[in-house]
Amino acid sequence: QNASPRASTTQRVEVRTARGRGVSRVASVIMGTVCSHCACTDGLSTMLGGKRKHMPLDAASWEQVASIQRPRAGSWTSPLPRVQFDRSSTPMSADFEWCEEALDAASPTVALDGPLGASPTAVVADPDATRRRSREASEATAAKAAAGRGHFLTEQLYASPGSLPPPLSDKERLMRKLRTTATFEMLGKIPRQLVESTGAEAQALRRRLLNGATIVFFTAGYPGKRFVFERARDLGVKSVVLEHPDSWARGLVDEGVIAKFIPIDMSQDAEVVFKQSLEAIRGLAQDSQTLDADGVVTFCELSVPVVARLCEVLALPGHAPVAVDKARDKHWTRAEMKKAGLPSPKNMLLKSAEDLPSAVATVGFPSVLKPISGAASLGVKKVTSEEELKEGYAEVLSELQSLVVSSGALVKNDGSGTGVDANKVMDCTILLEQYLDGSEVDVDVVMSGGDWRYAAVTDNGPTLEPYFNETWAVCPSLLPSAQQKELKDLAINTVKCLGFQDGVFHVELKMTSHGPHLIEVNARMGGGQVHETNLRVWGIDLVEETLFASAGIPSRPYIPSRDPPGGAVAYCDINATKSGTLQNLDFLVPLKSKEGIVWAKPYVPAGSKVVGPQDGLPTWLAEIVVQKGNSREALDYLFHLQESLDPPIV
């Protein structure tokens, strides 16, 4: 069933509802904000006693639900009040509170190209593998790495799944039974048709089931992900974070945001990290504050393979590890899509220069060179001729092979004999893939019970070639409804063909001149502005839906209106237009007085060395997010703001 069935080109999102036994499972009741947001007992009581416009299920069933209590729960509760998000279309006050000294400290931990790299900008291997920062930040990171960190992250970035244990066989997985957690015991006492209903009341019920659950977060990501843990706290979750000993997330315990922080030395290889994490999670059962875990989850890309295997061994809800491995291997993804009859760009693996002539015949031009394992934008380059292919292949291969891994950081080989050759740790195989023209989009998908329950399209602006740097985005999509449906169908069918059943997915695609094509599937909630965008525009909280899936609670996202409740959101990353030194951040200050700005935040501090497109991968200087009544208005306003900015680079 469509939440927005109109043939609009600007406002279209889809939510699938459960059907069966002749009972409509759409509850159109709009409840008070208390039970709608936190599903506390008082809120449910109020809900049950209030008036309803439509109640598809009898009141006795809801009263039965209200009496169900979590059979066992840890003693920890957050001392902080629960915060409710204002889902109205009015933007919140602009966020201009930044501390320049904290910008580097807030960056992730493992630099890819270290202090000896030729580029003034480092690509950073945070668990999302998406952020960039200055040379100074990179040097500080590499110095920390030299003290012994990041081997786990480096292994997952370049050679996933690395030394992690292999997945269970198909036969073993069929025989596997999920452990009876406290959440599952509660689920067993509730009619399935209630928990799988679509509506505000049913969403409140699912929040009640999650309230009090102990959820383990494997890796915290960068400090910008703090909102994830705050939202979990507001939902009554007892969060346990497994991370490197000096992670920023450690302080969340004293703040009352999370229940427990368990230090895991991430400088070890993945096998050791996995074993220690497994032992730590099992040990929670003896901790009276948490008791045993109801689920294990991550919001970080490089941690997804680990979490899938932890869930499999612990018999907790989670992705099948083989599905995750397929999604993280670009060539394997394409092969699965081809078997399923889905469109896939022409591609070929390049194991040596001898493969280039065959690749030209198979793939043609224009095409794109990219490392098969993925490494942010490292080694990704567009080529348009045989000569460019030869030069580009040699350039990318030389770049990869000239690096060494030193305590988790990728640095240039200085001839000192320290570190391990990168090609002994990472897969240096390169993929040549057909270049996809057209506009790029993101499709955020919620799956539950093997089928999709929510899918929304966000348009992305043209990338800065040849490095494919992102520019802007807007939601809802401005594409025609028919094209949006094609893109959503491909995203959903790809997620299914890889073997995923439940969870939140960030799928990147292109609408080309010959139809939709996949770029990649991320088996977790998208980073950056993705959560904020879906929440503001459609009122769908992807953190909440991720936590539901991690605990085995069905997902049925609820949109109360046919129109996007929040109008439209547009955002952009401000790229450096030339190389030099960023003198100050004053160019962002005038935005504070502008109407409709959600936030404007710098990525790098004043004094940073930055790179323009003429010299390499451009540096992201800042991000801007705006909210307006419709997509066209939001995007035009964003463009106007961009044109008014003149970052002082000398």
KOLLUM-937810 format. One record per residue (C-alpha): residue in three letters; x, y, z. Coordinates in steps of 0.1 Angstrom, whole numbers, padded with zeros to 4 digits, always signed. Each point is the difference from the previous one (the first is absolute). Layout:
! KOLLUM-937810
AlaXYZ
...
END
This chain:
! KOLLUM-937810
Gln+0000+0000+0000
Asn+0013+0034-0009
Ala+0002+0027+0026
Ser+0001+0026-0029
Pro-0020-0015-0029
Arg-0002+0033-0019
Ala+0019+0002-0033
Ser+0021+0028+0014
Thr+0035+0006-0013
Thr+0012+0015+0032
Gln-0016-0018+0029
Arg+0001-0037-0001
Val+0008-0027+0027
Glu-0013-0035+0004
Val-0009-0019+0031
Arg-0012-0036-0002
Thr-0025-0013+0026
Ala-0006-0035+0012
Arg-0030-0018-0014
Gly-0017-0033+0009
Arg-0030-0017+0016
Gly-0022+0026-0016
Val+0009+0026+0026
Ser+0011+0035-0010
Arg+0030+0008+0021
Val+0001+0037-0005
Ala-0007+0020+0032
Ser-0008+0036-0010
Val-0002+0012+0036
Ile+0023+0029+0008
Met+0010-0003+0037
Gly+0015+0024+0025
Thr+0037+0007-0003
Val+0009-0019+0032
Cys-0011-0035-0010
Ser+0008+0007-0037
His+0036+0007+0008
Cys+0010-0020+0030
Ala-0028-0025+0005
Cys+0002+0002+0037
Thr-0027-0017+0021
Asp-0018+0032+0009
Gly-0001+0009-0037
Leu-0015-0033-0009
Ser-0026+0003+0027
Thr-0009+0035-0013
Met-0002-0014-0035
Leu-0023-0028+0010
Gly-0024+0023+0018
Gly-0001+0026-0028
Lys-0024+0003-0029
Arg+0008-0016-0034
Lys-0010+0009-0035
His+0007-0036-0011
Met+0010-0031+0019
Pro+0006-0031-0022
Leu+0008-0021+0031
Asp-0021-0004+0031
Ala+0008+0020+0031
Ala+0004-0031+0021
Ser+0030-0010-0021
Trp+0017+0033+0006
Glu-0007-0003+0037
Gln+0016-0034+0001
Val+0031+0016-0016
Ala+0001+0028+0026
Ser+0002-0025+0028
Ile+0031-0018-0014
Gln+0032+0007+0018
Arg+0036-0008-0009
Pro+0007-0033+0018
Arg+0035+0010+0009
Ala+0020+0032-0004
Gly+0032+0015+0013
Ser-0002+0025+0028
Trp+0016+0029-0020
Thr-0022+0029-0009
Ser+0011+0033-0015
Pro-0003+0030+0024
Leu-0006+0022-0029
Pro-0036+0010-0011
Arg-0012-0014-0033
Val+0000+0025-0029
Gln-0027+0000-0026
Phe+0008+0012-0036
Asp-0022+0027-0014
Arg-0011-0015-0033
Ser-0017+0032-0012
Ser+0011+0016-0033
Thr+0015+0029+0019
Pro+0038-0003+0001
Met+0017-0002+0033
Ser+0024+0028+0009
Ala+0032+0001-0020
Asp+0030-0019+0014
Phe+0031+0023-0001
Glu+0015-0012+0033
Trp+0034-0014-0010
Cys+0033+0000+0017
Glu+0029+0002-0024
Glu+0024-0018+0024
Ala-0024-0029+0001
Leu-0003-0005-0037
Asp+0031-0022-0003
Ala-0008-0018+0032
Ala-0034-0008-0013
Ser+0015-0017-0031
Pro+0002-0038-0003
Thr+0031-0019+0009
Val+0018-0015-0030
Ala+0016+0020-0028
Leu+0003-0017-0033
Asp+0029+0021-0014
Gly+0018+0011+0031
Pro+0025+0029+0004
Leu+0023-0011-0028
Gly-0027-0001-0027
Ala+0002+0024-0029
Ser-0035+0013+0004
Pro-0007+0029+0024
Thr-0033-0017+0008
Ala-0004-0033+0016
Val-0029-0024-0006
Val-0009-0014+0034
Ala-0009-0036+0008
Asp-0025+0006+0026
Pro-0025-0029+0004
Asp-0022+0018-0026
Ala+0029+0005-0024
Thr-0015+0032-0013
Arg+0017+0031+0016
Arg+0030+0021-0010
Arg+0022+0024+0019
Ser+0031+0020+0000
Arg+0037-0010-0001
Glu+0005+0012+0036
Ala-0029-0022+0012
Ser+0014-0029-0020
Glu+0034+0004+0015
Ala-0015+0000+0035
Thr-0019-0031-0009
Ala+0030-0018-0014
Ala+0019+0008+0032
Lys-0027-0016+0020
Ala+0000-0029-0024
Ala+0037-0004+0005
Ala-0007-0006+0037
Gly-0020-0031-0011
Arg-0034+0004-0014
Gly-0023-0007-0029
His+0011-0034-0013
Phe-0035-0013+0002
Leu-0014+0030-0019
Thr+0027-0002-0026
Glu-0007-0037-0006
Gln-0037+0006-0003
Leu+0006+0029-0024
Tyr+0023-0018-0024
Ala-0005-0037+0005
Ser-0035-0006+0015
Pro-0009-0023+0015
Gly+0037-0007+0007
Ser+0007-0023+0029
Leu-0036-0001+0012
Pro-0015-0035+0004
Pro-0018-0014-0031
Pro-0038+0001-0001
Leu-0021-0030+0010
Ser-0009-0024-0029
Asp-0035+0001-0014
Lys-0008-0032+0019
Glu+0013+0014+0032
Arg-0019+0032-0004
Leu-0032-0018-0007
Met+0004-0020+0033
Arg+0009+0032+0019
Lys-0026+0012+0025
Leu+0000+0035+0014
Arg+0006+0003+0037
Thr-0030+0008+0021
Thr+0008+0035+0012
Ala-0022+0021+0023
Thr-0013+0018-0030
Phe-0010-0032-0017
Glu-0018-0011+0031
Met-0021+0031-0002
Leu-0006-0004-0037
Gly-0013-0035+0007
Lys-0028+0013+0021
Ile-0013+0025-0025
Pro-0022-0008-0030
Arg+0022+0002-0031
Gln-0026+0021-0018
Leu+0004+0027+0027
Val+0038+0003-0002
Glu-0001-0001-0038
Ser-0027+0027-0003
Thr+0007+0033-0017
Gly-0010+0032+0019
Ala+0010+0022+0029
Glu-0014-0024+0026
Ala+0019-0029-0014
Gln+0032+0021-0002
Ala-0005+0008+0037
Leu-0003-0037+0007
Arg+0033-0008-0017
Arg+0016+0028+0020
Arg-0013-0016+0032
Leu+0014-0033-0010
Leu+0034+0016-0005
Asn-0001+0020+0033
Gly+0023-0016+0025
Ala+0019-0021-0026
Thr+0038-0004+0003
Ile+0015+0007-0034
Val+0037-0003-0007
Phe+0016+0025-0024
Phe+0031-0013-0017
Thr+0022+0031-0006
Ala-0014+0035+0005
Gly+0011+0018-0031
Tyr+0011+0036+0000
Pro-0015+0025+0026
Gly-0026+0012-0025
Lys-0018-0033+0007
Arg-0008+0011+0035
Phe-0037+0005-0010
Val-0003-0038-0005
Phe+0007-0007+0036
Glu-0021+0029+0012
Arg-0029-0014-0020
Ala+0006-0035+0014
Arg-0001+0016+0035
Asp-0033+0017-0008
Leu-0014-0033-0010
Gly+0009-0015+0033
Val+0029-0022-0014
Lys+0028-0010+0023
Ser+0029+0006-0024
Val+0033-0018+0003
Val+0028+0012-0022
Leu+0030-0021-0010
Glu+0028+0023-0013
His+0037+0009+0002
Pro+0010+0010+0036
Asp+0004+0037-0007
Ser-0032+0004-0021
Trp-0020+0032+0004
Ala-0030-0023+0008
Arg+0015-0010+0034
Gly-0012+0033+0014
Leu-0036-0008-0008
Val-0001-0022+0031
Asp+0007+0028+0024
Glu-0025+0022-0019
Gly-0028-0026+0005
Val-0005-0006-0037
Ile+0013-0037-0001
Ala+0000-0027+0026
Lys+0035-0014-0005
Phe+0032+0004-0020
Ile+0021-0030-0006
Pro+0036+0007-0014
Ile+0012-0022-0028
Asp+0034+0005-0015
Met-0007+0007-0037
Ser+0037-0002-0009
Gln-0003-0037+0001
Asp-0011-0021-0031
Ala-0036-0007-0006
Glu+0000-0035+0013
Val+0013+0011+0034
Val-0024+0030+0001
Phe-0029-0024-0008
Lys+0009-0025+0027
Gln+0004+0027+0027
Ser-0033+0017-0010
Leu-0018-0034+0001
Glu+0013-0006+0035
Ala-0009+0035+0011
Ile-0036-0003-0013
Arg-0005-0034+0017
Gly+0013+0015+0032
Leu-0028+0026+0001
Ala-0023-0027+0014
Gln+0019+0002+0033
Asp-0003+0038+0002
Ser-0031+0010+0020
Gln-0001+0034-0017
Thr-0005-0015-0035
Leu-0006-0038+0001
Asp+0002-0019-0032
Ala-0001+0018-0034
Asp-0032+0002-0020
Gly+0019+0010-0031
Val+0033+0011-0016
Val+0001+0028-0025
Thr+0023+0025-0017
Phe-0004+0032-0019
Cys+0035-0002-0015
Glu+0007-0015-0034
Leu+0032-0018+0008
Ser-0015-0016+0031
Val-0030-0016-0019
Pro+0019-0033-0008
Val+0010-0004+0037
Val-0035+0006+0013
Ala-0015-0025-0024
Arg+0023-0027+0012
Leu-0005+0010+0037
Cys-0038-0003-0004
Glu+0004-0033-0018
Val+0021-0016+0027
Leu-0021+0015+0028
Ala-0033-0011-0017
Leu-0013+0036+0000
Pro-0018+0017-0028
Gly+0023+0014-0027
His+0011-0001-0036
Ala+0013-0033-0015
Pro+0038+0005-0002
Val+0001-0013-0036
Ala-0026+0027-0010
Val+0023+0027+0016
Asp+0030-0014-0018
Lys-0018+0000-0033
Ala-0010+0037+0005
Arg+0035+0011+0009
Asp+0016-0017-0030
Lys-0009+0020-0031
His+0007-0028-0024
Trp-0019-0025+0020
Thr-0030+0024+0002
Arg+0000+0003-0038
Ala+0001-0037-0004
Glu-0030-0006+0023
Met-0019+0027-0018
Lys+0007-0016-0034
Lys-0012-0034+0014
Ala-0032+0017+0011
Gly-0006+0016-0034
Leu+0006+0035+0013
Pro+0018+0027-0021
Ser+0037+0002+0007
Pro+0027+0021-0016
Lys+0026-0018-0021
Asn+0031-0007+0021
Met+0032-0020+0002
Leu+0026-0007+0026
Leu+0035+0012-0008
Lys+0026-0023+0016
Ser+0028+0012-0021
Ala+0008+0024-0029
Glu-0004-0030-0023
Asp-0038+0001+0006
Leu-0003+0036-0014
Pro-0007-0010-0037
Ser-0027-0024+0010
Ala-0015+0026+0024
Val-0002+0025-0028
Ala-0019-0025-0022
Thr-0023-0010+0029
Val-0007+0033+0017
Gly+0009+0028-0025
Phe+0001+0037+0007
Pro-0006+0021+0019
Ser+0006-0022+0030
Val+0011+0003+0036
Leu+0030-0016+0018
Lys-0007-0009+0037
Pro+0016-0024+0026
Ile-0023-0030+0004
Ser+0001+0003+0038
Gly-0009+0036+0001
Ala+0020+0027+0018
Ala-0021+0032+0002
Ser+0010+0018-0033
Leu+0036-0013+0000
Gly+0009-0015-0034
Val-0033+0009-0017
Lys+0006+0017-0033
Lys-0019+0005-0033
Val+0017-0009-0032
Thr-0011+0007-0036
Ser+0025-0017-0023
Glu+0025-0028-0001
Glu+0029+0024+0007
Glu-0018+0014+0030
Leu-0008-0036+0012
Lys+0037-0010-0002
Glu+0011+0031+0018
Gly-0028-0001+0025
Tyr+0005-0037+0008
Ala+0037+0005+0005
Glu-0007+0031+0022
Val-0025-0017+0022
Leu+0020-0032+0003
Ser+0032+0019+0008
Glu-0019+0021+0026
Leu-0014-0031+0017
Gln+0033-0020-0001
Ser+0022+0029+0012
Leu-0018+0000+0033
Val+0008-0019+0032
Val-0022-0007+0030
Ser+0016+0013+0032
Ser-0020-0006+0031
Gly-0032+0002-0019
Ala+0008+0031-0021
Leu+0008+0000-0037
Val+0031+0020-0006
Lys+0025+0005-0028
Asn+0029-0024+0002
Asp+0030+0020+0013
Gly+0025-0028-0005
Ser+0005-0005+0038
Gly-0013-0035-0001
Thr-0028+0007+0025
Gly-0035-0010-0008
Val-0015-0027-0022
Asp-0004+0003-0038
Ala-0036+0010-0006
Asn-0004-0026-0027
Lys+0006-0027+0026
Val-0029+0013+0021
Met-0025+0013-0026
Asp-0014-0013-0033
Cys+0016+0022-0026
Thr-0022-0015-0028
Ile-0016+0028-0020
Leu-0034+0000-0016
Leu-0006+0017-0033
Glu-0037+0008-0003
Gln-0022+0017-0026
Tyr-0004+0037+0008
Leu-0035+0008+0009
Asp-0014+0033-0012
Gly-0030+0018+0014
Ser-0010+0012+0035
Glu+0010-0018+0032
Val-0026-0008+0026
Asp-0002-0016+0035
Val-0028-0023+0009
Asp-0005-0006+0037
Val-0017-0033+0005
Val-0015-0017+0031
Met-0004-0038-0003
Ser-0020-0022+0024
Gly-0009-0037-0004
Gly+0017-0002-0033
Asp-0020+0028-0016
Trp+0003+0038-0003
Arg-0020+0022+0023
Tyr+0014+0035-0009
Ala+0019+0014-0029
Ala+0008+0036-0007
Val+0021+0016-0027
Thr+0024+0029+0005
Asp+0015+0017-0031
Asn+0038+0006+0000
Gly+0016+0027-0020
Pro+0027-0007-0027
Thr+0032-0012+0015
Leu+0033+0018-0006
Glu+0019-0022-0025
Pro+0023-0017-0004
Tyr+0000-0006+0038
Phe-0038-0003+0004
Asn-0002+0025+0029
Glu-0035+0006+0013
Thr-0016+0034-0004
Trp-0037+0004+0011
Ala-0031-0020+0008
Val-0038+0006+0003
Cys-0029-0020+0013
Pro-0027-0007-0011
Ser+0013-0008-0034
Leu-0007+0023-0030
Leu+0000-0029-0024
Pro-0032-0011-0017
Ser-0020-0025+0020
Ala+0006-0028-0026
Gln+0038+0004+0003
Gln-0002+0000+0038
Lys-0019-0032-0001
Glu+0026-0016-0023
Leu+0028+0010+0023
Lys-0018-0012+0031
Asp-0008-0033-0016
Leu+0036-0006-0010
Ala+0012+0010+0035
Ile-0025-0024+0017
Asn+0006-0029-0024
Thr+0038+0004+0004
Val-0003-0001+0038
Lys-0021-0031-0003
Cys+0022-0018-0026
Leu+0030+0004+0024
Gly-0019-0019+0027
Phe-0010+0027+0024
Gln-0033-0003+0021
Asp-0002+0027+0025
Gly+0016+0034+0008
Val+0008+0034-0014
Phe+0019+0004-0033
His+0016+0030-0018
Val+0000-0009-0037
Glu+0018+0022-0025
Leu-0011+0000-0036
Lys+0000+0020-0032
Met-0028+0007-0024
Thr+0019-0003-0033
Ser-0010+0005-0036
His-0006-0037-0002
Gly-0019-0004+0033
Pro+0008-0004+0037
His+0033-0016+0011
Leu+0015-0008+0034
Ile+0031+0016+0014
Glu+0001-0018+0033
Val-0021-0014+0030
Asn+0009+0011+0035
Ala-0015-0025+0025
Arg-0006+0027+0027
Met-0015+0035+0004
Gly+0017+0026-0022
Gly+0024+0024+0016
Gly+0002+0038-0002
Gln-0034+0017-0004
Val-0020-0032-0008
His-0016-0005+0034
Glu-0009+0037+0003
Thr-0014+0002-0035
Asn-0024-0030+0003
Leu-0011+0011+0035
Arg-0007+0036-0010
Val-0016-0007-0034
Trp-0020-0032+0007
Gly+0001-0003+0038
Ile+0017-0034-0003
Asp+0027-0006+0026
Leu+0026-0024-0016
Val+0018-0003+0034
Glu-0032-0013+0015
Glu-0006-0024-0029
Thr+0035-0013+0002
Leu-0004-0007+0038
Phe-0032-0018-0006
Ala+0016-0023-0025
Ser+0030-0007+0023
Ala-0024-0012+0027
Gly-0022-0020-0023
Ile-0029+0024+0001
Pro-0019+0003-0033
Ser+0003+0033-0018
Arg-0031+0018-0014
Pro+0010+0037-0004
Tyr-0030+0023+0002
Ile-0006+0032-0020
Pro-0032+0017+0012
Ser-0004+0022-0031
Arg-0001-0004-0038
Asp+0023+0030-0001
Pro+0035+0001+0015
Pro-0006+0014+0035
Gly+0032+0020-0001
Gly-0001+0014-0035
Ala+0034-0004-0015
Val+0037-0001+0011
Ala+0030+0009-0021
Tyr+0036-0002+0010
Cys+0035+0004-0015
Asp+0037-0005+0008
Ile+0020+0031-0008
Asn+0030-0011-0020
Ala+0033+0019-0001
Thr+0002+0018-0034
Lys+0037+0003+0001
Ser+0030-0012+0020
Gly+0015+0020+0028
Thr-0006+0008+0037
Leu-0035+0007+0014
Gln+0005+0033+0018
Asn-0031-0001+0022
Leu-0036-0012+0003
Asp-0016+0035-0001
Phe-0016-0009-0034
Leu-0026-0021+0019
Val-0010+0026+0026
Pro-0024+0020-0022
Leu-0021-0031-0004
Lys-0010+0002+0036
Ser-0026+0027-0007
Lys-0015-0017-0031
Glu-0034-0015+0002
Gly-0005-0037-0007
Ile+0035-0011+0009
Val+0001-0031+0021
Trp+0038+0001+0005
Ala+0033+0010-0014
Lys+0030-0019+0013
Pro+0037+0000-0010
Tyr+0019-0032-0007
Val+0035+0015+0005
Pro+0014+0027+0023
Ala+0014+0033-0011
Gly+0036-0002-0011
Ser-0005-0034-0017
Lys+0018-0008-0033
Val-0027-0008-0025
Val+0000-0014-0036
Gly-0019+0013-0030
Pro-0012-0021-0029
Gln+0030+0010-0021
Asp+0024-0018+0023
Gly-0019-0031+0012
Leu-0030-0011+0020
Pro-0016+0033+0012
Thr-0002+0007+0037
Trp-0035+0002+0016
Leu+0000+0033+0019
Ala-0035+0000+0016
Glu-0035-0013-0003
Ile-0033+0021-0003
Val-0035-0014+0006
Val-0032+0019-0008
Gln-0037-0007+0003
Lys-0027+0015-0021
Gly-0036-0007-0011
Asn+0009-0020-0031
Ser+0030-0015-0017
Arg+0004+0026-0028
Glu-0002+0028+0026
Ala+0025-0017+0023
Leu+0025-0007-0028
Asp-0002+0035-0015
Tyr+0006+0015+0034
Leu+0030-0023+0006
Phe+0015+0010-0033
His-0005+0037+0009
Leu+0018-0005+0032
Gln+0029-0019-0016
Glu+0005+0029-0025
Ser+0002+0025+0029
Leu+0028-0019+0017
Asp+0037+0009-0007
Pro+0022-0022+0023
Pro+0033+0019+0005
Ile+0026-0023-0015
Val+0035+0014-0005
END
